[in-house]
């Protein structure tokens, strides 16, 4: 698209002179070569390609944003679970390993369900 715009601004002329003879010569020459029709065709193709590339770029950005949302949601689950257990509000030193795992599961599972529900809604 950049090359086409450079061509358009530097080299494409709709008229070359204010004199009648030169203007008629340019008009006839452009008509015989069909340069106006070719220019319009290339312009439309360039516009279509640019629209496709913009749509593709937008789709890729949306996919990347969705992946980032999922990754950050999974990280949030671990952060909430370890943050809750690391606040030291309750002393879990005397509990057995199974009791500690049950407490961890009691925090981890609801947080995971909430995160998955949030991802499904987005």
N, C-alpha and C positions, 0 to 999 in steps of 0.2 A: 504494500500500500504506500509505503514511503517513496518508493521509486516512481510510482504512478503520480503521486502528488508533486514530486519534484519535476517530472515531465510536464505536468499540467501547468505549473506556475512558470516554468522557464521557456518551454518550447511550443506550447499549444496556443495558437492565435486564432481568433474568430475573424479578424480582418487585419490586413497588413498596411493599408494606406487609406488616406482620405480622398485620393484622386480616383476619378471614375474608372479610368482604364485599368489601373492596378487592382482596384477593388473587383471589377468584372473578371479580370484575369484570375484572381485568387478564388473567386466564387466558382468559376467554371472549372478550374483545376481541382478544387476540393470536391466538386460534384462528380467529375470524371473519375477521380481516384476513389471516391466513396469514403473519404477519410472521416467525415462526420458520423456516418453510420458505424464505422469501425471503432471510432473513439467512444461512442455511446455504448457499444457492445462491451468493450474492455472496461469502461467505467462501471457498468452494471455488474460484470463478473467480479471486479475488484471489490465492489460494495458487498456482493453476496459472500465472497470469501471472508471479508472483514467481519461481517455479521456472524458467520459460522465460527470464526476464531474467537470472537467475543463471547459467544454462547458456550463454547467449549471451555474457555478460560473461567467463566463463571461457574460452570458445572464442577470443574476441578477445585475451585476455591470452596464451593459448598461441600464437596466430599471431604476436603481437608479439614474444614471447620467441624464437620460431623465426627471425624476421627478424633480430633482434638477434644471434643466434648466427651466422647466415650472414654478416652484415656484419662482425662481429668476427673471424670466421675468415678472411675475405678480407683484412682489415687485418693479421692475424697473418702471413699469407704475405709481404706486403710488408715487415713489420717484421723477420721472420727473414732474408729475403734481403738487405735493406740492412744489417741489423745484422751479419750474417756478413761481408759484404764491407767493412763500415766498421770492423771490429776492427783492421785494419792488422797482422794477423799475418804476412801475406805482402805483399811489395811487387809490385804489378802495374803499376808505371810503365812498365817496358820492354816490356810485351806490346802486341800490336796490338789494334785495336778488336774484331776477330773473336774473338780469344782471350779478351778481357774479357767479351764477350757469351756465349761458351761457358761460362766460369766462372759467370757470373750464371745461365745456364740450368741448370747443374749444381746450383745451390742452389735456384733458383726452382721447377723442375719437381717434385722430390721433396717439397718443402714444400707445393706446391699439391695434389699427389696425396694427401698425408697429411691435409691440411685437408678435402678433398672426401670422403675416406673417413670421417673423423670426423663430418662433417655427415650423411652417409648413415646412419651407425649411430645417430645421435640421433633 
